[in-house]
Amino acid sequence: MELRSSTLLITTYLRTFGFTWSLTEGLDLFLISLESLFQKIYLLVNVAITNFEGGTLINIQR
């Protein structure tokens, strides 16, 4: 995960320059949840594309 390593780099950088732990931990959690959100969106798009290519569009109202 490239985002995870850049998150670590950002938080290390902030801690080096004297930011509080609470701020960096909050940023850490925010970026991790953002990464999780993007993974879910990617998964949904991937499933939609796979279903479309298979010729079956899912009808949610059923």
C-alpha positions, 0 to 999 in steps of 0.5 A, spaced: 500 500 500 503 506 497 498 510 501 500 507 508 507 508 507 506 516 505 502 516 511 507 514 515 512 519 512 507 524 513 506 523 520 514 522 522 515 528 518 509 532 523 512 529 529 519 531 527 517 538 527 514 538 534 506 537 532 502 533 538 501 526 538 494 527 538 494 531 531 498 526 528 494 520 530 488 523 528 491 524 521 493 517 521 486 515 522 483 519 517 488 517 512 487 510 513 479 511 513 480 514 507 484 509 504 479 504 506 473 508 503 477 508 496 478 500 497 471 500 498 469 504 492 474 500 487 471 494 489 464 496 488 466 499 481 470 492 480 464 488 481 459 493 477 464 492 471 465 485 472 457 484 472 456 488 466 462 484 462 458 478 464 452 481 460 448 481 467 446 487 470 444 486 477 437 489 478 437 491 486 429 492 486 428 485 486 
